[in-house]
Amino acid sequence: MKVRKRDGSEEDFNPVKIVAAVVRAGASVELADKISKEVEEKFKGVETVNSSEIREFVLTRLKESEPSAYESWLRYDKNVKGI
């Protein structure tokens, strides 16, 4: 599966990136692994997925499972990425 980034470039899907981002947001490695696997399952068979779709899915799962990590992720996006 390919991931189309905001700038239009594409790269191979890398589940480690999801795990790292979720852990940086403050979630456990176990939860990060679980969410990464859920992303792979949700988009299985899809040739190209937008990074924004992955982001929304991950944020939804974080909000349900680890609200403090969800808030931390949003603060990072706002302060660093300007999203």
HTML snippet that shows the backbone in 3Dmol.js (N, CA, C, O; Angstrom):
<script src="https://3Dmol.org/build/3Dmol-min.js"></script>
<div id="view" style="width:600px;height:400px;position:relative"></div>
<script>
const pdb = `
ATOM      1  N   MET A   1       0.845  -1.168   0.000  1.00  0.00           N
ATOM      2  CA  MET A   1       0.000   0.000   0.000  1.00  0.00           C
ATOM      3  C   MET A   1       0.896   1.238   0.000  1.00  0.00           C
ATOM      4  O   MET A   1       1.946   1.277   0.641  1.00  0.00           O
ATOM      5  N   LYS A   2       0.450   2.227  -0.728  1.00  0.00           N
ATOM      6  CA  LYS A   2       1.148   3.515  -0.782  1.00  0.00           C
ATOM      7  C   LYS A   2       0.369   4.537   0.047  1.00  0.00           C
ATOM      8  O   LYS A   2      -0.852   4.453   0.170  1.00  0.00           O
ATOM      9  N   VAL A   3       1.092   5.494   0.608  1.00  0.00           N
ATOM     10  CA  VAL A   3       0.480   6.592   1.356  1.00  0.00           C
ATOM     11  C   VAL A   3       0.765   7.881   0.604  1.00  0.00           C
ATOM     12  O   VAL A   3       1.918   8.203   0.313  1.00  0.00           O
ATOM     13  N   ARG A   4      -0.306   8.621   0.288  1.00  0.00           N
ATOM     14  CA  ARG A   4      -0.170   9.912  -0.379  1.00  0.00           C
ATOM     15  C   ARG A   4      -0.125  10.978   0.716  1.00  0.00           C
ATOM     16  O   ARG A   4      -1.068  11.142   1.491  1.00  0.00           O
ATOM     17  N   LYS A   5       0.986  11.688   0.755  1.00  0.00           N
ATOM     18  CA  LYS A   5       1.187  12.710   1.774  1.00  0.00           C
ATOM     19  C   LYS A   5       0.536  14.020   1.359  1.00  0.00           C
ATOM     20  O   LYS A   5       0.080  14.166   0.225  1.00  0.00           O
ATOM     21  N   ARG A   6       0.495  14.975   2.290  1.00  0.00           N
ATOM     22  CA  ARG A   6      -0.156  16.264   2.021  1.00  0.00           C
ATOM     23  C   ARG A   6       0.453  16.982   0.831  1.00  0.00           C
ATOM     24  O   ARG A   6      -0.252  17.686   0.108  1.00  0.00           O
ATOM     25  N   ASP A   7       1.756  16.815   0.613  1.00  0.00           N
ATOM     26  CA  ASP A   7       2.412  17.507  -0.501  1.00  0.00           C
ATOM     27  C   ASP A   7       2.232  16.790  -1.838  1.00  0.00           C
ATOM     28  O   ASP A   7       2.752  17.236  -2.860  1.00  0.00           O
ATOM     29  N   GLY A   8       1.492  15.672  -1.829  1.00  0.00           N
ATOM     30  CA  GLY A   8       1.220  14.934  -3.060  1.00  0.00           C
ATOM     31  C   GLY A   8       2.193  13.805  -3.336  1.00  0.00           C
ATOM     32  O   GLY A   8       1.943  12.973  -4.208  1.00  0.00           O
ATOM     33  N   SER A   9       3.286  13.765  -2.614  1.00  0.00           N
ATOM     34  CA  SER A   9       4.235  12.668  -2.814  1.00  0.00           C
ATOM     35  C   SER A   9       3.669  11.384  -2.214  1.00  0.00           C
ATOM     36  O   SER A   9       2.769  11.417  -1.375  1.00  0.00           O
ATOM     37  N   GLU A  10       4.206  10.267  -2.656  1.00  0.00           N
ATOM     38  CA  GLU A  10       3.753   8.968  -2.166  1.00  0.00           C
ATOM     39  C   GLU A  10       4.934   8.187  -1.628  1.00  0.00           C
ATOM     40  O   GLU A  10       6.062   8.313  -2.105  1.00  0.00           O
ATOM     41  N   GLU A  11       4.647   7.374  -0.619  1.00  0.00           N
ATOM     42  CA  GLU A  11       5.670   6.493  -0.062  1.00  0.00           C
ATOM     43  C   GLU A  11       4.994   5.208   0.380  1.00  0.00           C
ATOM     44  O   GLU A  11       3.778   5.165   0.567  1.00  0.00           O
ATOM     45  N   ASP A  12       5.790   4.167   0.545  1.00  0.00           N
ATOM     46  CA  ASP A  12       5.260   2.899   1.021  1.00  0.00           C
ATOM     47  C   ASP A  12       4.745   3.055   2.446  1.00  0.00           C
ATOM     48  O   ASP A  12       5.331   3.781   3.249  1.00  0.00           O
ATOM     49  N   PHE A  13       3.656   2.376   2.755  1.00  0.00           N
ATOM     50  CA  PHE A  13       3.120   2.381   4.103  1.00  0.00           C
ATOM     51  C   PHE A  13       4.138   1.770   5.048  1.00  0.00           C
ATOM     52  O   PHE A  13       4.703   0.713   4.768  1.00  0.00           O
ATOM     53  N   ASN A  14       4.369   2.441   6.169  1.00  0.00           N
ATOM     54  CA  ASN A  14       5.328   1.974   7.166  1.00  0.00           C
ATOM     55  C   ASN A  14       4.650   2.000   8.537  1.00  0.00           C
ATOM     56  O   ASN A  14       4.506   3.071   9.127  1.00  0.00           O
ATOM     57  N   PRO A  15       4.231   0.839   9.054  1.00  0.00           N
ATOM     58  CA  PRO A  15       3.519   0.813  10.333  1.00  0.00           C
ATOM     59  C   PRO A  15       4.350   1.344  11.501  1.00  0.00           C
ATOM     60  O   PRO A  15       3.789   1.792  12.500  1.00  0.00           O
ATOM     61  N   VAL A  16       5.659   1.301  11.390  1.00  0.00           N
ATOM     62  CA  VAL A  16       6.522   1.801  12.452  1.00  0.00           C
ATOM     63  C   VAL A  16       6.304   3.298  12.669  1.00  0.00           C
ATOM     64  O   VAL A  16       6.419   3.786  13.794  1.00  0.00           O
ATOM     65  N   LYS A  17       5.992   4.023  11.602  1.00  0.00           N
ATOM     66  CA  LYS A  17       5.739   5.458  11.732  1.00  0.00           C
ATOM     67  C   LYS A  17       4.512   5.726  12.600  1.00  0.00           C
ATOM     68  O   LYS A  17       4.499   6.667  13.393  1.00  0.00           O
ATOM     69  N   ILE A  18       3.498   4.908  12.450  1.00  0.00           N
ATOM     70  CA  ILE A  18       2.295   5.064  13.273  1.00  0.00           C
ATOM     71  C   ILE A  18       2.614   4.761  14.723  1.00  0.00           C
ATOM     72  O   ILE A  18       2.229   5.512  15.620  1.00  0.00           O
ATOM     73  N   VAL A  19       3.317   3.664  14.953  1.00  0.00           N
ATOM     74  CA  VAL A  19       3.682   3.288  16.319  1.00  0.00           C
ATOM     75  C   VAL A  19       4.477   4.416  16.971  1.00  0.00           C
ATOM     76  O   VAL A  19       4.186   4.804  18.102  1.00  0.00           O
ATOM     77  N   ALA A  20       5.462   4.937  16.279  1.00  0.00           N
ATOM     78  CA  ALA A  20       6.307   5.995  16.833  1.00  0.00           C
ATOM     79  C   ALA A  20       5.485   7.241  17.157  1.00  0.00           C
ATOM     80  O   ALA A  20       5.663   7.837  18.220  1.00  0.00           O
ATOM     81  N   ALA A  21       4.597   7.639  16.265  1.00  0.00           N
ATOM     82  CA  ALA A  21       3.792   8.846  16.478  1.00  0.00           C
ATOM     83  C   ALA A  21       2.841   8.676  17.659  1.00  0.00           C
ATOM     84  O   ALA A  21       2.663   9.596  18.457  1.00  0.00           O
ATOM     85  N   VAL A  22       2.239   7.508  17.766  1.00  0.00           N
ATOM     86  CA  VAL A  22       1.292   7.262  18.855  1.00  0.00           C
ATOM     87  C   VAL A  22       2.020   7.224  20.202  1.00  0.00           C
ATOM     88  O   VAL A  22       1.515   7.742  21.198  1.00  0.00           O
ATOM     89  N   VAL A  23       3.192   6.617  20.229  1.00  0.00           N
ATOM     90  CA  VAL A  23       3.980   6.579  21.463  1.00  0.00           C
ATOM     91  C   VAL A  23       4.438   7.995  21.841  1.00  0.00           C
ATOM     92  O   VAL A  23       4.381   8.372  23.011  1.00  0.00           O
ATOM     93  N   ARG A  24       4.887   8.772  20.862  1.00  0.00           N
ATOM     94  CA  ARG A  24       5.290  10.155  21.133  1.00  0.00           C
ATOM     95  C   ARG A  24       4.137  10.975  21.706  1.00  0.00           C
ATOM     96  O   ARG A  24       4.354  11.901  22.488  1.00  0.00           O
ATOM     97  N   ALA A  25       2.931  10.636  21.319  1.00  0.00           N
ATOM     98  CA  ALA A  25       1.755  11.347  21.825  1.00  0.00           C
ATOM     99  C   ALA A  25       1.447  10.960  23.273  1.00  0.00           C
ATOM    100  O   ALA A  25       0.657  11.628  23.941  1.00  0.00           O
ATOM    101  N   GLY A  26       2.069   9.883  23.755  1.00  0.00           N
ATOM    102  CA  GLY A  26       1.891   9.510  25.150  1.00  0.00           C
ATOM    103  C   GLY A  26       1.186   8.194  25.393  1.00  0.00           C
ATOM    104  O   GLY A  26       0.934   7.837  26.544  1.00  0.00           O
ATOM    105  N   ALA A  27       0.863   7.467  24.348  1.00  0.00           N
ATOM    106  CA  ALA A  27       0.207   6.171  24.507  1.00  0.00           C
ATOM    107  C   ALA A  27       1.248   5.074  24.722  1.00  0.00           C
ATOM    108  O   ALA A  27       2.434   5.261  24.452  1.00  0.00           O
ATOM    109  N   SER A  28       0.786   3.946  25.206  1.00  0.00           N
ATOM    110  CA  SER A  28       1.685   2.809  25.421  1.00  0.00           C
ATOM    111  C   SER A  28       2.088   2.182  24.094  1.00  0.00           C
ATOM    112  O   SER A  28       1.411   2.349  23.080  1.00  0.00           O
ATOM    113  N   VAL A  29       3.189   1.468  24.118  1.00  0.00           N
ATOM    114  CA  VAL A  29       3.643   0.752  22.924  1.00  0.00           C
ATOM    115  C   VAL A  29       2.594  -0.279  22.520  1.00  0.00           C
ATOM    116  O   VAL A  29       2.360  -0.497  21.331  1.00  0.00           O
ATOM    117  N   GLU A  30       1.968  -0.906  23.499  1.00  0.00           N
ATOM    118  CA  GLU A  30       0.943  -1.912  23.204  1.00  0.00           C
ATOM    119  C   GLU A  30      -0.230  -1.299  22.441  1.00  0.00           C
ATOM    120  O   GLU A  30      -0.699  -1.858  21.449  1.00  0.00           O
ATOM    121  N   LEU A  31      -0.694  -0.147  22.913  1.00  0.00           N
ATOM    122  CA  LEU A  31      -1.800   0.517  22.214  1.00  0.00           C
ATOM    123  C   LEU A  31      -1.363   0.978  20.829  1.00  0.00           C
ATOM    124  O   LEU A  31      -2.118   0.858  19.864  1.00  0.00           O
ATOM    125  N   ALA A  32      -0.154   1.502  20.729  1.00  0.00           N
ATOM    126  CA  ALA A  32       0.368   1.961  19.439  1.00  0.00           C
ATOM    127  C   ALA A  32       0.432   0.801  18.443  1.00  0.00           C
ATOM    128  O   ALA A  32       0.047   0.954  17.283  1.00  0.00           O
ATOM    129  N   ASP A  33       0.918  -0.356  18.893  1.00  0.00           N
ATOM    130  CA  ASP A  33       0.960  -1.543  18.023  1.00  0.00           C
ATOM    131  C   ASP A  33      -0.437  -1.950  17.583  1.00  0.00           C
ATOM    132  O   ASP A  33      -0.663  -2.285  16.420  1.00  0.00           O
ATOM    133  N   LYS A  34      -1.367  -1.915  18.523  1.00  0.00           N
ATOM    134  CA  LYS A  34      -2.747  -2.306  18.219  1.00  0.00           C
ATOM    135  C   LYS A  34      -3.348  -1.375  17.165  1.00  0.00           C
ATOM    136  O   LYS A  34      -3.953  -1.836  16.197  1.00  0.00           O
ATOM    137  N   ILE A  35      -3.181  -0.073  17.356  1.00  0.00           N
ATOM    138  CA  ILE A  35      -3.729   0.893  16.400  1.00  0.00           C
ATOM    139  C   ILE A  35      -3.073   0.733  15.030  1.00  0.00           C
ATOM    140  O   ILE A  35      -3.748   0.824  14.005  1.00  0.00           O
ATOM    141  N   SER A  36      -1.767   0.497  15.010  1.00  0.00           N
ATOM    142  CA  SER A  36      -1.059   0.300  13.745  1.00  0.00           C
ATOM    143  C   SER A  36      -1.622  -0.904  12.990  1.00  0.00           C
ATOM    144  O   SER A  36      -1.834  -0.843  11.779  1.00  0.00           O
ATOM    145  N   LYS A  37      -1.857  -1.980  13.704  1.00  0.00           N
ATOM    146  CA  LYS A  37      -2.442  -3.188  13.085  1.00  0.00           C
ATOM    147  C   LYS A  37      -3.854  -2.917  12.577  1.00  0.00           C
ATOM    148  O   LYS A  37      -4.246  -3.414  11.522  1.00  0.00           O
ATOM    149  N   GLU A  38      -4.619  -2.122  13.335  1.00  0.00           N
ATOM    150  CA  GLU A  38      -5.975  -1.772  12.908  1.00  0.00           C
ATOM    151  C   GLU A  38      -5.948  -0.943  11.619  1.00  0.00           C
ATOM    152  O   GLU A  38      -6.795  -1.114  10.743  1.00  0.00           O
ATOM    153  N   VAL A  39      -4.976  -0.055  11.519  1.00  0.00           N
ATOM    154  CA  VAL A  39      -4.832   0.749  10.288  1.00  0.00           C
ATOM    155  C   VAL A  39      -4.549  -0.187   9.113  1.00  0.00           C
ATOM    156  O   VAL A  39      -5.171  -0.073   8.057  1.00  0.00           O
ATOM    157  N   GLU A  40      -3.612  -1.109   9.303  1.00  0.00           N
ATOM    158  CA  GLU A  40      -3.287  -2.052   8.220  1.00  0.00           C
ATOM    159  C   GLU A  40      -4.513  -2.845   7.794  1.00  0.00           C
ATOM    160  O   GLU A  40      -4.740  -3.055   6.603  1.00  0.00           O
ATOM    161  N   GLU A  41      -5.307  -3.289   8.773  1.00  0.00           N
ATOM    162  CA  GLU A  41      -6.498  -4.083   8.468  1.00  0.00           C
ATOM    163  C   GLU A  41      -7.558  -3.233   7.766  1.00  0.00           C
ATOM    164  O   GLU A  41      -8.181  -3.682   6.804  1.00  0.00           O
ATOM    165  N   LYS A  42      -7.762  -2.009   8.247  1.00  0.00           N
ATOM    166  CA  LYS A  42      -8.788  -1.136   7.667  1.00  0.00           C
ATOM    167  C   LYS A  42      -8.506  -0.828   6.198  1.00  0.00           C
ATOM    168  O   LYS A  42      -9.424  -0.805   5.378  1.00  0.00           O
ATOM    169  N   PHE A  43      -7.250  -0.596   5.872  1.00  0.00           N
ATOM    170  CA  PHE A  43      -6.902  -0.190   4.510  1.00  0.00           C
ATOM    171  C   PHE A  43      -6.318  -1.336   3.683  1.00  0.00           C
ATOM    172  O   PHE A  43      -5.741  -1.109   2.619  1.00  0.00           O
ATOM    173  N   LYS A  44      -6.468  -2.543   4.166  1.00  0.00           N
ATOM    174  CA  LYS A  44      -5.976  -3.726   3.456  1.00  0.00           C
ATOM    175  C   LYS A  44      -6.621  -3.792   2.068  1.00  0.00           C
ATOM    176  O   LYS A  44      -7.836  -3.654   1.926  1.00  0.00           O
ATOM    177  N   GLY A  45      -5.794  -4.002   1.065  1.00  0.00           N
ATOM    178  CA  GLY A  45      -6.305  -4.102  -0.295  1.00  0.00           C
ATOM    179  C   GLY A  45      -6.442  -2.767  -1.007  1.00  0.00           C
ATOM    180  O   GLY A  45      -6.740  -2.729  -2.201  1.00  0.00           O
ATOM    181  N   VAL A  46      -6.229  -1.676  -0.292  1.00  0.00           N
ATOM    182  CA  VAL A  46      -6.291  -0.347  -0.903  1.00  0.00           C
ATOM    183  C   VAL A  46      -4.922  -0.055  -1.500  1.00  0.00           C
ATOM    184  O   VAL A  46      -3.898  -0.231  -0.838  1.00  0.00           O
ATOM    185  N   GLU A  47      -4.906   0.389  -2.742  1.00  0.00           N
ATOM    186  CA  GLU A  47      -3.634   0.651  -3.411  1.00  0.00           C
ATOM    187  C   GLU A  47      -2.946   1.896  -2.847  1.00  0.00           C
ATOM    188  O   GLU A  47      -1.756   1.869  -2.534  1.00  0.00           O
ATOM    189  N   THR A  48      -3.714   2.997  -2.720  1.00  0.00           N
ATOM    190  CA  THR A  48      -3.168   4.248  -2.205  1.00  0.00           C
ATOM    191  C   THR A  48      -4.168   4.862  -1.236  1.00  0.00           C
ATOM    192  O   THR A  48      -5.362   4.944  -1.525  1.00  0.00           O
ATOM    193  N   VAL A  49      -3.668   5.289  -0.092  1.00  0.00           N
ATOM    194  CA  VAL A  49      -4.510   5.929   0.918  1.00  0.00           C
ATOM    195  C   VAL A  49      -3.888   7.279   1.268  1.00  0.00           C
ATOM    196  O   VAL A  49      -2.667   7.417   1.329  1.00  0.00           O
ATOM    197  N   ASN A  50      -4.743   8.265   1.494  1.00  0.00           N
ATOM    198  CA  ASN A  50      -4.249   9.586   1.886  1.00  0.00           C
ATOM    199  C   ASN A  50      -3.804   9.560   3.343  1.00  0.00           C
ATOM    200  O   ASN A  50      -4.442   8.924   4.183  1.00  0.00           O
ATOM    201  N   SER A  51      -2.719  10.245   3.634  1.00  0.00           N
ATOM    202  CA  SER A  51      -2.223  10.297   5.011  1.00  0.00           C
ATOM    203  C   SER A  51      -3.282  10.886   5.945  1.00  0.00           C
ATOM    204  O   SER A  51      -3.342  10.526   7.121  1.00  0.00           O
ATOM    205  N   SER A  52      -4.110  11.784   5.427  1.00  0.00           N
ATOM    206  CA  SER A  52      -5.156  12.385   6.259  1.00  0.00           C
ATOM    207  C   SER A  52      -6.187  11.346   6.709  1.00  0.00           C
ATOM    208  O   SER A  52      -6.734  11.450   7.806  1.00  0.00           O
ATOM    209  N   GLU A  53      -6.451  10.347   5.867  1.00  0.00           N
ATOM    210  CA  GLU A  53      -7.381   9.283   6.247  1.00  0.00           C
ATOM    211  C   GLU A  53      -6.793   8.439   7.376  1.00  0.00           C
ATOM    212  O   GLU A  53      -7.492   8.063   8.317  1.00  0.00           O
ATOM    213  N   ILE A  54      -5.510   8.153   7.268  1.00  0.00           N
ATOM    214  CA  ILE A  54      -4.833   7.395   8.323  1.00  0.00           C
ATOM    215  C   ILE A  54      -4.840   8.211   9.609  1.00  0.00           C
ATOM    216  O   ILE A  54      -5.143   7.687  10.681  1.00  0.00           O
ATOM    217  N   ARG A  55      -4.506   9.488   9.502  1.00  0.00           N
ATOM    218  CA  ARG A  55      -4.472  10.376  10.669  1.00  0.00           C
ATOM    219  C   ARG A  55      -5.825  10.396  11.366  1.00  0.00           C
ATOM    220  O   ARG A  55      -5.888  10.256  12.587  1.00  0.00           O
ATOM    221  N   GLU A  56      -6.904  10.567  10.616  1.00  0.00           N
ATOM    222  CA  GLU A  56      -8.238  10.610  11.210  1.00  0.00           C
ATOM    223  C   GLU A  56      -8.580   9.309  11.913  1.00  0.00           C
ATOM    224  O   GLU A  56      -9.150   9.325  13.004  1.00  0.00           O
ATOM    225  N   PHE A  57      -8.237   8.179  11.299  1.00  0.00           N
ATOM    226  CA  PHE A  57      -8.509   6.884  11.918  1.00  0.00           C
ATOM    227  C   PHE A  57      -7.738   6.755  13.227  1.00  0.00           C
ATOM    228  O   PHE A  57      -8.299   6.357  14.248  1.00  0.00           O
ATOM    229  N   VAL A  58      -6.443   7.094  13.193  1.00  0.00           N
ATOM    230  CA  VAL A  58      -5.602   6.989  14.390  1.00  0.00           C
ATOM    231  C   VAL A  58      -6.135   7.901  15.495  1.00  0.00           C
ATOM    232  O   VAL A  58      -6.214   7.494  16.654  1.00  0.00           O
ATOM    233  N   LEU A  59      -6.494   9.122  15.141  1.00  0.00           N
ATOM    234  CA  LEU A  59      -7.012  10.053  16.143  1.00  0.00           C
ATOM    235  C   LEU A  59      -8.325   9.557  16.757  1.00  0.00           C
ATOM    236  O   LEU A  59      -8.546   9.714  17.958  1.00  0.00           O
ATOM    237  N   THR A  60      -9.178   8.973  15.953  1.00  0.00           N
ATOM    238  CA  THR A  60     -10.432   8.422  16.472  1.00  0.00           C
ATOM    239  C   THR A  60     -10.145   7.323  17.484  1.00  0.00           C
ATOM    240  O   THR A  60     -10.752   7.278  18.554  1.00  0.00           O
ATOM    241  N   ARG A  61      -9.223   6.444  17.141  1.00  0.00           N
ATOM    242  CA  ARG A  61      -8.873   5.343  18.064  1.00  0.00           C
ATOM    243  C   ARG A  61      -8.218   5.877  19.330  1.00  0.00           C
ATOM    244  O   ARG A  61      -8.488   5.381  20.425  1.00  0.00           O
ATOM    245  N   LEU A  62      -7.360   6.884  19.190  1.00  0.00           N
ATOM    246  CA  LEU A  62      -6.725   7.474  20.378  1.00  0.00           C
ATOM    247  C   LEU A  62      -7.763   8.141  21.271  1.00  0.00           C
ATOM    248  O   LEU A  62      -7.716   7.993  22.492  1.00  0.00           O
ATOM    249  N   LYS A  63      -8.689   8.866  20.680  1.00  0.00           N
ATOM    250  CA  LYS A  63      -9.707   9.556  21.456  1.00  0.00           C
ATOM    251  C   LYS A  63     -10.516   8.553  22.279  1.00  0.00           C
ATOM    252  O   LYS A  63     -10.872   8.831  23.424  1.00  0.00           O
ATOM    253  N   GLU A  64     -10.805   7.393  21.698  1.00  0.00           N
ATOM    254  CA  GLU A  64     -11.566   6.345  22.385  1.00  0.00           C
ATOM    255  C   GLU A  64     -10.742   5.657  23.477  1.00  0.00           C
ATOM    256  O   GLU A  64     -11.265   5.332  24.542  1.00  0.00           O
ATOM    257  N   SER A  65      -9.475   5.442  23.210  1.00  0.00           N
ATOM    258  CA  SER A  65      -8.652   4.599  24.082  1.00  0.00           C
ATOM    259  C   SER A  65      -7.753   5.354  25.048  1.00  0.00           C
ATOM    260  O   SER A  65      -7.506   4.893  26.162  1.00  0.00           O
ATOM    261  N   GLU A  66      -7.267   6.507  24.624  1.00  0.00           N
ATOM    262  CA  GLU A  66      -6.269   7.253  25.416  1.00  0.00           C
ATOM    263  C   GLU A  66      -6.453   8.749  25.162  1.00  0.00           C
ATOM    264  O   GLU A  66      -5.684   9.355  24.416  1.00  0.00           O
ATOM    265  N   PRO A  67      -7.486   9.348  25.790  1.00  0.00           N
ATOM    266  CA  PRO A  67      -7.801  10.753  25.518  1.00  0.00           C
ATOM    267  C   PRO A  67      -6.627  11.720  25.738  1.00  0.00           C
ATOM    268  O   PRO A  67      -6.501  12.703  25.007  1.00  0.00           O
ATOM    269  N   SER A  68      -5.782  11.462  26.716  1.00  0.00           N
ATOM    270  CA  SER A  68      -4.658  12.378  26.955  1.00  0.00           C
ATOM    271  C   SER A  68      -3.662  12.340  25.786  1.00  0.00           C
ATOM    272  O   SER A  68      -3.102  13.374  25.423  1.00  0.00           O
ATOM    273  N   ALA A  69      -3.441  11.173  25.203  1.00  0.00           N
ATOM    274  CA  ALA A  69      -2.560  11.055  24.037  1.00  0.00           C
ATOM    275  C   ALA A  69      -3.205  11.740  22.829  1.00  0.00           C
ATOM    276  O   ALA A  69      -2.516  12.364  22.022  1.00  0.00           O
ATOM    277  N   TYR A  70      -4.513  11.622  22.714  1.00  0.00           N
ATOM    278  CA  TYR A  70      -5.253  12.299  21.648  1.00  0.00           C
ATOM    279  C   TYR A  70      -5.037  13.815  21.740  1.00  0.00           C
ATOM    280  O   TYR A  70      -4.720  14.460  20.741  1.00  0.00           O
ATOM    281  N   GLU A  71      -5.207  14.374  22.930  1.00  0.00           N
ATOM    282  CA  GLU A  71      -5.013  15.813  23.140  1.00  0.00           C
ATOM    283  C   GLU A  71      -3.575  16.228  22.842  1.00  0.00           C
ATOM    284  O   GLU A  71      -3.337  17.278  22.244  1.00  0.00           O
ATOM    285  N   SER A  72      -2.629  15.411  23.256  1.00  0.00           N
ATOM    286  CA  SER A  72      -1.216  15.691  23.011  1.00  0.00           C
ATOM    287  C   SER A  72      -0.927  15.725  21.508  1.00  0.00           C
ATOM    288  O   SER A  72      -0.212  16.607  21.033  1.00  0.00           O
ATOM    289  N   TRP A  73      -1.479  14.771  20.767  1.00  0.00           N
ATOM    290  CA  TRP A  73      -1.302  14.712  19.309  1.00  0.00           C
ATOM    291  C   TRP A  73      -1.842  15.997  18.672  1.00  0.00           C
ATOM    292  O   TRP A  73      -1.185  16.598  17.822  1.00  0.00           O
ATOM    293  N   LEU A  74      -3.036  16.411  19.087  1.00  0.00           N
ATOM    294  CA  LEU A  74      -3.639  17.618  18.512  1.00  0.00           C
ATOM    295  C   LEU A  74      -2.805  18.859  18.816  1.00  0.00           C
ATOM    296  O   LEU A  74      -2.642  19.718  17.949  1.00  0.00           O
ATOM    297  N   ARG A  75      -2.278  18.965  20.033  1.00  0.00           N
ATOM    298  CA  ARG A  75      -1.416  20.097  20.384  1.00  0.00           C
ATOM    299  C   ARG A  75      -0.170  20.124  19.502  1.00  0.00           C
ATOM    300  O   ARG A  75       0.234  21.185  19.027  1.00  0.00           O
ATOM    301  N   TYR A  76       0.436  18.963  19.282  1.00  0.00           N
ATOM    302  CA  TYR A  76       1.620  18.872  18.429  1.00  0.00           C
ATOM    303  C   TYR A  76       1.280  19.337  17.014  1.00  0.00           C
ATOM    304  O   TYR A  76       2.002  20.143  16.427  1.00  0.00           O
ATOM    305  N   ASP A  77       0.181  18.824  16.476  1.00  0.00           N
ATOM    306  CA  ASP A  77      -0.235  19.221  15.122  1.00  0.00           C
ATOM    307  C   ASP A  77      -0.434  20.726  15.022  1.00  0.00           C
ATOM    308  O   ASP A  77      -0.021  21.349  14.044  1.00  0.00           O
ATOM    309  N   LYS A  78      -1.059  21.300  16.020  1.00  0.00           N
ATOM    310  CA  LYS A  78      -1.356  22.742  16.001  1.00  0.00           C
ATOM    311  C   LYS A  78      -0.071  23.559  16.118  1.00  0.00           C
ATOM    312  O   LYS A  78       0.144  24.497  15.351  1.00  0.00           O
ATOM    313  N   ASN A  79       0.775  23.204  17.072  1.00  0.00           N
ATOM    314  CA  ASN A  79       1.969  24.005  17.361  1.00  0.00           C
ATOM    315  C   ASN A  79       3.104  23.794  16.375  1.00  0.00           C
ATOM    316  O   ASN A  79       3.830  24.737  16.060  1.00  0.00           O
ATOM    317  N   VAL A  80       3.268  22.588  15.890  1.00  0.00           N
ATOM    318  CA  VAL A  80       4.420  22.281  15.026  1.00  0.00           C
ATOM    319  C   VAL A  80       4.036  22.267  13.540  1.00  0.00           C
ATOM    320  O   VAL A  80       4.744  22.825  12.702  1.00  0.00           O
ATOM    321  N   LYS A  81       2.929  21.635  13.235  1.00  0.00           N
ATOM    322  CA  LYS A  81       2.530  21.480  11.837  1.00  0.00           C
ATOM    323  C   LYS A  81       1.585  22.564  11.357  1.00  0.00           C
ATOM    324  O   LYS A  81       1.414  22.753  10.152  1.00  0.00           O
ATOM    325  N   GLY A  82       0.976  23.272  12.280  1.00  0.00           N
ATOM    326  CA  GLY A  82       0.021  24.302  11.900  1.00  0.00           C
ATOM    327  C   GLY A  82      -1.282  23.751  11.387  1.00  0.00           C
ATOM    328  O   GLY A  82      -1.975  24.401  10.605  1.00  0.00           O
ATOM    329  N   ILE A  83      -1.620  22.554  11.823  1.00  0.00           N
ATOM    330  CA  ILE A  83      -2.875  21.912  11.374  1.00  0.00           C
ATOM    331  C   ILE A  83      -3.981  22.241  12.354  1.00  0.00           C
ATOM    332  O   ILE A  83      -5.118  21.805  12.172  1.00  0.00           O
TER     333      ILE A  83
END
`;
const viewer = $3Dmol.createViewer("view");
viewer.addModel(pdb, "pdb");
viewer.setStyle({}, {cartoon: {color: "spectrum"}});
viewer.zoomTo();
viewer.render();
</script>
